[in-house]
Amino acid sequence: MAEDWIVWAKATQMIRGRLNCPIGKAQAELRAAWESGEVRFKSANPVLLDNDDGITDWTRRPVPIRAEDKLTSKSDLEYWLNRNAPISLTEAQPNNKGGNSYKQDAALRAAREIFGDEIPDQTQVPNKTLCSKVRGKLPPDMAATPDKGGISNDTILRAVGRK
């Protein structure tokens, strides 16, 4: 079976989707995974050594391989993501810090009713849409605006692990 190799953009998109993070963070995570040796990479462009006598002067130094020109092992990246991905909703623990934990618990229960165990990432369901759907499943007293004792969007997002 041949090894699957994916380009830089696809690898960072996989990380963004799984970790629900901005592009810069996804790129930094990919570089860190490469540097740790957990995820293999190789150059996308073959290097041709022409007239190589082993002596390199200042004008013929090899240029470093740009991150965009590296291919990433898809199986290594998937394994790494499975180990580093956030916990699923079935494993989410209630907030025991006091304060608004009953509100987060109610939001988490409503989200489970709508989406099941896995919350889609922000590219599939934007935060505003997610909050309005969860708010629709909450009891009327909690669905009210925060100034009237209801649950804020921030609390809903914290409950599902997006904040």
N, C-alpha and C positions, 0 to 999 in steps of 0.2 A: 504494500500500500504506500502510495507516495505521500509525502508530507505536504500539507497545505500551508502556503505562505501568503500573508495578506499585506497590503500596502499600509503605509503610515496613516492615511486618512481613515481607512476602515478600522484599524486597530484603535485609534483614538475614539472613533465613534462607538465602538463596542464598550470601551471603558466609560465613556460619557453615559451611555444607556444604562449600564449596570450600576455605576456608582452615583448617578444623577448629579454630575458635577460640571462646571464650566470647562470649555475646551482647553484652556491653559492648564488647569489642574489635571485633566486627562492626559495631556502631553507630558507633564511632569511625572505623573504616575507611570507612564509607559517608559520613560527614560530611566526611572528608578528601578523598574522591573528588569530592564535590560542590564543595568549596571550591577544588580544583585546576582545576575546569572540565572534567575528563575525563569525568564522568558528569553528564548534564543532569537537572534536576528542575523541577517546576512545582507550583503550589498545587493541591491536590485540591478546594478550595472556591473558587468564583468570588467575587471581591470586587465588591460593589456600592457605587459611590460615589454617595451620596445628598446632594443639596444641596452639591456640592463647589464651593466658591468659591476653592480653592487656599490658603486660610488655615486653619491648624490650631491650635487652642488646646489648652490642657493637658487638657481633658476629652475631646477628640475625636482623640487621637493614634491612629494605626493600630497595631494589635497585631501583633507579629512572628509570622510563620508558624511554627508548631511543626513539628518534624521529622516527627511522626506524621501531619501534614496535607499532606505533600509526596508527590508521585508521582515515581517514578524511571524513567528511560528503560531499558527492559529490554535493548535491544540495546547501549547504552552500557555498562551494568553487566556484561553478558556479555563484551564486548570487554575491559573493565578487568580482570575476573577471569581471563581467559585470559592476560593479560600479567602478573598479579600472583600467580597460583596457584603452590603449591609444585610442584617438579619431580616428574615421574612416576617410577615405580620403574625404568623402562628407562634413565632418565637419572641415577639415583642413583649417586653415586660411593662406593666403599668408603672407610672411615675410615682415613686414613693417619697418624693421630696415634700409632700404636703402641697398646700395651695390649690391649684386647679386640676389636680389629678383626676377627679371625678369627671371633669369636662373632657379631658384627654381620653379617658376610658370610654366615655359615651361617643366621642368622635371616632375612636378606633373601632368600636362595635358597628357603627354606621358604615364605616369604610369597608369592613369585612362583609357586611350585607351586600354592598354594591359590587365590590371587586373580587371578593373571595380572599384567598390567602396572599396573593401577589398584587401589590399596587403597581399599576403601569407607571413608567417613568414620565418625566415632565414633557418630553417630546410627543408622547402619545396622548396624554391627558394634562393640559396646562393646569397650573395651580388654581387659577380662578374657576375653571370648570370643575375641578375636583372639589373645591370648597363648596360650590353651589350644590353639587350632587349630594355631598355629605350633609350639608345643612338641610336639604330636603328630607333626609331620613331621620333627622333628630326630632325629639319631642318639641312641641311648640315653645315651651319656656326656654329651651337651649338654642333653638333656631333663631331667637330674637337677636337684635344687634347687641354688641358687647356692652354698650352703655345701659342697656336694659337687663343686664344679667345673662345675656346669651354668650355663645362661644365665638371667639374671634377667629379670623382666618389663620392667624399665626398659631393658635392652639390646635386647629385642625391639621395644619401642616406639620407641627411637631409630633402629633399623635401618629401620623403615618410615616414619619421618618424623613420628611423633606426639609426640615429646618433644624 
